[in-house]
Amino acid sequence: MRIDIITIFPKMFEAVLGESIVKRARAKGKLDLCLHDLRDYTMDKHRKVDDRPFGGGSGMVLSAEPIFRAVEHIKSKVKSKKSKVILLCPQGKTFDQPMAKSLAKCRHLILICGHYEGVDERVRQRIVDVEVSIGDFVLTGGELPAMVVVDALARLLPGVLGDKNSLKFESFEGNLLEYPQYTRPAVFKRMTVPAILLSGNHNEIEAWRKKASLARTKARRPDLLRRNKSHGQNEAC
């Protein structure tokens, strides 16, 4: 997978995306990550990428021209007919695990980091395929959401995680939260690990985990049990 990120703050990314699982994915050649400074695509001698909104109002709006230039340049280099352009903004669809699994099947993504009061609406109208939000709150820009998306996708790429089965038992698989986890020591501050997990009986352990997973989901996220399992399919490439 190749992911191109268009941002006005490219230096924010390497500290996060150069570590842990994303670093492993890049080192294995599973993820090609490219950063683009939006200011490199403006014709303004001051490298200005924003302007005041028509109609008045506070703040600034990211201009359409440099964003169009950046996307057109990236597509000309990649030449993929299945490139998907994503705008990170508060108005987008909420990013979740089904969407992550769908997007992880794409070969090429272009992430546009929104900023200020937003982007010129013509960007949405002409070049954006899907708008994505990581939650119902407002951040100063789309950089942190872009990092969240990249991290979530990288670990889903085949061959990135060492244990192939680890993804099957995570939270949100089957619209359930993950069961409680324990490790050594078996007794800590008088708190003991459930005896079933020490029994060695794998069938009973699996049954306990399924029951615990369902109980935790009912208590904490009952909405997951009502979720339409087809959610997120329209983001597929």
Beta strands, then each sheet from edge to edge (+ up, - down):
strand 1: 2-7
strand 2: 32-37
strand 3: 50-51
strand 4: 61-62
strand 5: 84-94
strand 6: 108-113
strand 7: 130-133
strand 8: 187-188
strand 9: 191-192
sheet 1: 2+ 1+ 6+ 5+ 7+
sheet 2: 3+ 4-
sheet 3: 8+ 9-
end
